[in-house]
């Protein structure tokens, strides 16, 4: 089997606008072979690198030689291409990718990361409004949630957690995580601010506090992780195994969070999981949403400590199913992912499990 062609484009399923947070447009990378098997990847792609470097290096290669291709540096860190190669491998074998990697898991827990449209720091909403929306999602069957602590006064974000606890209950009913997201709010917490926030969230039985400091400030991560009982997490931003190893081996975080699209794909993410397992650290993947979540689910199922998968971002009041609705046009199934009582049912189709209808895709408008 040989790779004969590679294409990547942004397809539009429905006319879209900035106020439409559904998946009306997605990037799809296709890897074609001489045996008629096509692999798909859905992460972002650097088109210039794809055309000038990756494509010339891959044409003529066997797409199943993933380890050799990665080792030779031919993918230039492109997770979308790596995912597509695994998609081909699973389709050739007739099984989901996770089966190739040693897992027959059929479902796993998930959590929704909610970001409300409007101000990035969510200050346009009251704690009551956020809590009420989470309670609505809980009533639909979703059990675990993460949201931002970006407000200038972190006590306002603590109040959101307090309101949710009053409306729904403790961790036995609903699990809550907090995402500080390092420098993305525009400034980073001082150590005192992080410690105060962590202690407040800990009192309300929050599961973890994510990226409370600048991503390279590992000293502060280590110090905070030692001082508080709430789990401190991070690591989503890198593709460098040596950086993951530093996070893990120095106990900078309690939970390491590789992102499949950023880390370089399924195999590099699995390597991070192995590093974490060797050091007794949990590895719970940083997630995404839409079709590229499929690759994350496949590898998450093979990491023993990955007890749940992030579905991000969800924009209230939309449900995941509502966000995915435009994708039905190009799928061979009635839904992208199935959610059932706090669990996401893992795709059973061979490869990544996202079955694209090529005829329907050809009728979509290419917009990039």
C-alpha positions as CSV (number, residue, x, y, z in Angstrom):
1,X,0.0,0.0,0.0
2,X,1.3,3.4,-1.0
3,X,0.2,7.0,-0.4
4,X,-0.7,8.6,-3.7
5,X,-2.2,12.0,-2.8
6,X,-2.8,14.3,0.1
7,X,-5.4,17.1,0.2
8,X,-6.5,19.5,2.9
9,X,-9.3,22.0,2.8
10,X,-11.9,23.8,4.9
11,X,-15.4,22.7,3.9
12,X,-18.6,24.6,4.6
13,X,-21.7,22.5,5.3
14,X,-24.0,25.5,5.8
15,X,-23.6,29.3,5.4
16,X,-22.2,30.5,8.7
17,X,-21.7,33.7,10.6
18,X,-19.8,34.8,13.7
19,X,-22.9,34.3,15.9
20,X,-23.3,30.7,14.8
21,X,-21.3,28.4,17.1
22,X,-22.2,25.2,15.4
23,X,-19.9,23.2,13.2
24,X,-20.8,24.8,9.9
25,X,-17.2,24.7,8.7
26,X,-14.4,22.2,9.3
27,X,-11.0,21.4,8.0
28,X,-10.6,17.9,6.6
29,X,-7.3,16.4,5.6
30,X,-7.4,13.4,3.2
31,X,-4.7,10.9,2.6
32,X,-5.3,8.7,-0.5
33,X,-3.8,5.4,-1.2
34,X,-3.3,3.1,-4.3
35,X,-5.7,0.6,-2.7
36,X,-8.6,2.9,-2.5
37,X,-8.5,3.4,1.3
38,X,-8.7,7.1,2.4
39,X,-7.6,8.4,5.8
40,X,-9.0,11.5,7.4
41,X,-7.6,14.0,9.9
42,X,-9.5,16.9,11.3
43,X,-6.9,19.0,13.2
44,X,-5.6,22.3,11.8
45,X,-2.9,22.1,9.2
46,X,-0.1,24.4,8.1
47,X,-0.9,24.3,4.4
48,X,2.5,25.8,3.4
49,X,4.4,23.0,5.3
50,X,1.9,20.4,3.9
51,X,2.5,21.4,0.3
52,X,6.2,22.1,0.4
53,X,7.5,19.5,2.9
54,X,5.1,16.9,4.1
55,X,3.4,15.9,0.9
56,X,6.6,15.4,-1.1
57,X,8.0,13.3,1.7
58,X,5.0,11.1,2.1
59,X,4.0,10.3,-1.5
60,X,5.0,6.7,-2.1
61,X,5.3,5.7,1.6
62,X,3.3,3.0,3.2
63,X,0.8,4.9,5.4
64,X,1.0,2.1,8.0
65,X,4.6,2.8,8.7
66,X,3.6,5.4,11.3
67,X,6.4,4.9,13.7
68,X,9.1,5.1,11.0
69,X,7.4,8.2,9.4
70,X,7.3,9.9,12.8
71,X,10.8,9.0,13.7
72,X,12.1,10.4,10.4
73,X,10.3,13.7,11.2
74,X,8.4,13.6,7.9
75,X,5.1,14.9,9.5
76,X,6.6,18.1,10.9
77,X,4.4,17.8,13.9
78,X,1.1,17.6,11.9
79,X,-1.4,15.7,14.0
80,X,-3.9,15.8,11.3
81,X,-1.7,13.8,9.0
82,X,-0.7,11.4,11.8
83,X,-4.4,10.8,12.6
84,X,-5.2,10.1,9.0
85,X,-2.4,7.5,8.8
86,X,-3.9,5.8,11.9
87,X,-7.4,6.0,10.2
88,X,-6.0,4.1,7.2
89,X,-4.4,1.5,9.4
90,X,-7.6,0.9,11.3
91,X,-9.6,0.7,8.1
92,X,-7.2,-1.8,6.6
93,X,-7.3,-4.0,9.7
94,X,-11.1,-3.5,10.0
95,X,-11.0,-2.3,13.6
96,X,-11.1,1.0,15.5
97,X,-7.6,2.5,16.2
98,X,-7.9,1.8,19.9
99,X,-8.1,-2.0,19.1
100,X,-4.8,-1.7,17.3
101,X,-3.4,-0.1,20.4
102,X,-4.7,-2.7,22.8
103,X,-8.1,-1.5,24.0
104,X,-11.6,-2.8,23.4
105,X,-13.2,-0.2,25.6
106,X,-16.7,0.7,24.5
107,X,-17.4,3.9,26.3
108,X,-15.8,6.4,28.7
109,X,-16.8,9.3,31.0
110,X,-16.5,12.8,29.6
111,X,-16.8,16.4,30.8
112,X,-18.1,19.5,29.0
113,X,-15.9,22.6,29.0
114,X,-18.4,25.4,28.8
115,X,-17.4,28.9,27.5
116,X,-20.3,31.3,27.3
117,X,-20.4,33.6,24.2
118,X,-19.6,37.2,25.1
119,X,-16.7,38.4,27.2
120,X,-13.8,36.0,27.4
121,X,-13.6,36.4,31.2
122,X,-17.4,35.5,31.4
123,X,-18.0,38.7,33.4
124,X,-21.1,39.5,31.3
125,X,-22.8,36.7,33.2
126,X,-23.7,36.4,36.9
127,X,-22.7,33.4,38.9
128,X,-26.4,32.5,39.0
129,X,-26.7,32.5,35.2
130,X,-23.7,30.2,34.8
131,X,-24.9,27.9,37.6
132,X,-28.3,27.6,36.2
133,X,-27.0,26.7,32.7
134,X,-24.8,24.0,34.2
135,X,-27.8,22.7,36.2
136,X,-29.7,22.5,32.9
137,X,-27.0,20.5,31.2
138,X,-26.9,18.3,34.3
139,X,-30.6,17.6,33.9
140,X,-29.9,16.5,30.3
141,X,-27.6,13.8,31.6
142,X,-24.2,15.5,31.5
143,X,-22.3,14.9,34.8
144,X,-19.0,16.6,34.7
145,X,-18.0,20.2,33.8
146,X,-15.1,22.6,33.5
147,X,-15.3,26.4,33.1
148,X,-13.0,29.4,33.3
149,X,-11.7,31.4,36.2
150,X,-10.7,34.4,34.2
151,X,-12.5,37.2,36.1
152,X,-10.4,39.9,37.8
153,X,-11.7,38.7,41.1
154,X,-11.4,35.0,41.4
155,X,-13.9,35.0,44.2
156,X,-16.6,35.6,41.6
157,X,-15.6,32.3,39.9
158,X,-15.6,30.6,43.3
159,X,-19.2,31.8,43.7
160,X,-20.2,30.0,40.4
161,X,-19.0,26.7,42.0
162,X,-20.8,27.5,45.2
163,X,-24.1,28.2,43.3
164,X,-23.8,24.9,41.3
165,X,-23.2,23.0,44.6
166,X,-26.4,24.6,46.0
167,X,-28.4,23.8,42.8
168,X,-27.2,20.3,42.1
169,X,-25.1,18.9,44.9
170,X,-21.6,17.5,45.8
171,X,-19.1,15.6,43.8
172,X,-21.0,12.4,44.1
173,X,-23.6,14.0,41.8
174,X,-21.6,16.5,39.7
175,X,-17.9,16.9,39.1
176,X,-16.4,20.3,38.5
177,X,-13.1,21.5,37.2
178,X,-11.6,25.0,36.9
179,X,-9.5,26.3,34.0
180,X,-7.3,29.2,34.6
181,X,-5.6,28.7,31.2
182,X,-2.2,30.2,32.1
183,X,-1.5,33.5,30.3
184,X,-4.6,33.5,28.1
185,X,-6.7,35.8,30.2
186,X,-4.1,38.5,29.6
187,X,-2.3,38.3,32.9
188,X,-1.2,35.5,35.2
189,X,-2.1,35.1,38.9
190,X,0.5,35.9,41.5
191,X,1.4,33.0,43.7
192,X,-0.8,34.3,46.5
193,X,-3.8,34.7,44.2
194,X,-3.3,31.2,42.9
195,X,-3.0,29.8,46.4
196,X,-6.1,31.7,47.7
197,X,-8.2,30.5,44.7
198,X,-7.0,26.9,45.0
199,X,-7.9,26.8,48.6
200,X,-11.4,28.2,47.9
201,X,-12.0,25.8,45.1
202,X,-10.7,22.9,47.3
203,X,-13.2,23.8,50.0
204,X,-16.0,23.3,47.4
205,X,-14.5,19.9,46.3
206,X,-13.5,21.0,42.9
207,X,-11.5,18.2,41.1
208,X,-8.7,20.2,39.7
209,X,-7.3,23.7,39.0
210,X,-5.8,23.8,35.5
211,X,-2.8,25.9,34.4
212,X,-2.8,28.4,37.3
213,X,0.5,30.0,36.2
214,X,2.5,30.8,33.1
215,X,3.1,27.5,31.2
216,X,6.9,27.6,31.8
217,X,6.8,28.6,35.5
218,X,7.2,25.0,36.8
219,X,8.6,26.2,40.1
220,X,5.3,27.8,41.0
221,X,3.4,24.7,39.8
222,X,5.5,22.4,42.0
223,X,5.1,24.7,45.0
224,X,1.3,24.9,44.7
225,X,0.9,21.2,44.0
226,X,2.8,20.6,47.3
227,X,0.8,23.1,49.3
228,X,-2.8,22.1,48.3
229,X,-4.9,19.0,48.1
230,X,-6.8,20.0,45.0
231,X,-5.1,18.5,41.9
232,X,-3.0,20.9,39.8
233,X,-2.9,20.2,36.1
234,X,-1.2,21.4,32.9
235,X,0.9,20.5,29.9
236,X,-1.6,20.9,27.0
237,X,0.6,23.4,25.2
238,X,3.6,21.4,24.2
239,X,4.7,18.7,21.7
240,X,8.1,18.2,23.3
241,X,8.5,14.9,25.1
242,X,11.3,16.4,27.2
243,X,9.0,19.1,28.5
244,X,6.3,16.6,29.3
245,X,9.0,14.5,31.2
246,X,10.0,17.6,33.2
247,X,6.4,18.3,34.2
248,X,5.9,14.7,35.2
249,X,9.2,13.7,36.8
250,X,9.5,16.9,38.9
251,X,5.9,16.6,40.1
252,X,5.0,20.0,38.7
253,X,1.5,18.7,38.1
254,X,-0.7,16.0,39.6
255,X,-2.3,15.4,36.2
256,X,-0.6,15.8,32.9
257,X,-2.8,16.9,30.0
258,X,-1.4,16.3,26.5
259,X,-3.6,17.5,23.6
260,X,-3.6,15.1,20.6
261,X,-3.7,18.0,18.0
262,X,-0.9,19.9,19.7
263,X,1.3,17.0,20.8
264,X,1.6,15.7,17.3
265,X,-1.0,12.9,17.2
266,X,-2.1,9.6,18.6
267,X,1.3,8.0,19.0
268,X,3.1,10.9,20.7
269,X,0.2,11.3,23.1
270,X,0.4,7.6,23.9
271,X,4.1,8.1,24.7
272,X,3.2,10.8,27.2
273,X,0.7,8.4,28.8
274,X,3.5,5.9,29.2
275,X,5.8,8.5,30.8
276,X,3.0,9.4,33.2
277,X,2.3,5.8,34.1
278,X,5.9,5.1,34.8
279,X,6.0,8.0,37.3
280,X,2.6,7.3,38.9
281,X,1.0,10.5,37.4
282,X,-2.4,10.6,36.0
283,X,-2.8,11.4,32.3
284,X,-6.1,12.9,31.4
285,X,-6.1,14.3,27.9
286,X,-6.8,17.9,27.1
287,X,-9.7,17.7,24.7
288,X,-11.3,19.2,21.6
289,X,-14.6,19.0,20.0
290,X,-16.1,18.0,16.6
291,X,-14.6,15.4,14.4
292,X,-11.1,15.8,15.7
293,X,-12.3,14.6,19.1
294,X,-12.4,11.1,17.5
295,X,-8.6,10.8,17.6
296,X,-8.4,11.9,21.2
297,X,-11.1,9.3,22.1
298,X,-9.2,6.5,20.4
299,X,-5.9,7.1,22.3
300,X,-7.6,8.1,25.6
301,X,-9.2,4.6,25.7
302,X,-5.7,3.1,25.9
303,X,-4.3,5.2,28.7
304,X,-5.2,3.5,32.1
305,X,-5.4,6.7,34.1
306,X,-7.4,8.7,31.6
307,X,-10.7,8.3,33.4
308,X,-12.6,10.9,31.4
309,X,-12.3,12.9,28.1
310,X,-12.8,16.6,27.6
311,X,-15.4,17.8,25.1
312,X,-14.4,21.4,24.4
313,X,-15.6,23.9,23.7
314,X,-19.3,23.9,24.3
315,X,-21.1,27.2,23.9
316,X,-24.2,27.5,26.1
317,X,-27.1,27.2,25.5
318,X,-26.1,24.8,22.7
319,X,-25.8,21.1,23.4
320,X,-23.0,19.1,21.7
321,X,-25.6,17.5,19.5
322,X,-26.9,20.9,18.4
323,X,-23.3,22.0,17.6
324,X,-22.7,18.9,15.5
325,X,-26.0,19.1,13.6
326,X,-24.6,20.6,10.3
327,X,-22.1,17.7,10.1
328,X,-24.9,15.3,9.4
329,X,-24.8,16.4,5.8
330,X,-21.4,14.7,5.3
331,X,-21.7,11.7,7.7
332,X,-22.7,8.2,6.9
333,X,-24.3,8.0,10.4
334,X,-27.1,9.8,12.1
335,X,-24.8,11.4,14.7
336,X,-21.1,12.3,15.3
337,X,-20.9,11.0,18.9
338,X,-23.5,9.5,21.2
339,X,-23.7,10.7,24.8
340,X,-25.5,8.5,27.3
341,X,-25.8,9.2,31.0
342,X,-22.4,10.8,31.5
343,X,-20.6,8.5,29.1
344,X,-19.6,9.0,25.5
345,X,-20.0,5.9,23.3
346,X,-16.8,5.2,21.5
347,X,-17.1,4.9,17.7
348,X,-17.1,1.3,16.4
349,X,-16.4,2.0,12.8
350,X,-12.8,1.0,11.6
351,X,-10.1,3.7,12.0
352,X,-11.0,6.9,13.8
353,X,-14.7,6.0,13.5
354,X,-15.8,9.2,11.7
355,X,-17.5,7.9,8.5
356,X,-17.4,10.6,5.8
357,X,-19.8,10.4,2.8
358,X,-17.5,11.4,-0.1
359,X,-20.3,12.2,-2.4
360,X,-21.9,14.6,0.1
361,X,-18.5,16.1,0.9
362,X,-17.9,16.9,-2.8
363,X,-21.0,19.0,-2.8
364,X,-19.9,21.2,0.0
365,X,-18.3,24.5,-0.7
366,X,-14.5,24.8,-0.1
367,X,-13.8,28.1,1.7
368,X,-10.2,27.7,2.5
